[in-house]
Amino acid sequence: MGFETLVVSKEGALGCISLNRPEAMNALNAKLVTELIVALDEFEKDDGVRCVVISGSERAFSAGADIKEMADMTAIQMAMTGHFFPLWDKVGRYPKPVVAALSGFVLGGGLELAMSCDVLIASETTQLGQPEIDIGVMPGGGGTQRLTRAVGKYKAMEMILTGKRIGAEEAKALGLVSRVVPKEAYLSEAKKVGNEIATRSPVAIRLAKMAVNKAFEMGLKDALDFERELFYLLFASEDKTEGMKAFMAKRRPEFKGK
Ligand code: CO8
């Protein structure tokens, strides 16, 4: 289907989604959020897509929720509009791996969207922040929780209470992005990582992603039990048989996601 605020394409096993509101620094308005959910849904159902890459432009991944759209909204309208919550649920619980290709501004809801992804590749120009405090609100899309889990209480407090942005290298040192690359290479590098993931067993990838995410939801003992159950489960997959046979035969495995 055609999208107004996104450019969506399939490149081999990659589902590529590029946010496309250049006039507003890819601010997340109702239209974009709704379209993003539809695009993610389509890639979720498509067995040919093994990994999704979400990018913005070189100038901005996204400058956050659309302030012009929110400016006159009341608390009740904000709560009832409700398009944001399905987005955070969709990305936060997405079964396939998602790589975020970051460049330029990654702010507010834009950072919250990025933090809901799995691998974050950042161009050296990337600036990340939760500036909601500057417009009299606070993060509402998971920022207070995901940023705190990623960088710890004190840096998260500094960023959220002052609204100050940090650069890509600092974000990498804090563990907030996976890797920093030159600005010409951020999208190709994100796709390269996406393709590396896409050649692995989709079953193992899916369960490994579930297990890592449980680190944020469960205590250690339960999470280790959960990990072990998923590990046993993978021994029932054809991909496990193929992967181990291919290793012994010194050839590349061909994973089918079964
Ligand atoms: N919303 C709407 N329009 C925006 C936004 C935005 N978030 N960011 C930029 N724009 C627009 C500007 O208004 C401008 O439009 P115009 O040309 O019509 O005036 C255009 O994009 C270009 O922006 P600037 O001229 O400001 O460009 P600069 O390079 O000078 O500055 C910045 C770029 C630093 C990104 C600056 O635009 C800025 O500070 N933007 C706002 C960032 C911000 O505060 N983000 C947080 C928004 S609140 C939020 O995300 C809460 C999420 C909660 C979700 C959960 C809900 C339940």
Boltz pocket constraint, residues with backbone or C-beta under 6 A from the ligand:
constraints:
  - pocket:
      binder: B
      contacts: [[A, 22], [A, 23], [A, 24], [A, 25], [A, 27], [A, 28], [A, 63], [A, 64], [A, 65], [A, 66], [A, 67], [A, 68], [A, 69], [A, 78], [A, 84], [A, 85], [A, 105], [A, 107], [A, 108], [A, 109], [A, 110], [A, 131], [A, 132], [A, 135], [A, 138], [A, 139], [A, 140], [A, 141]]
      max_distance: 6.0
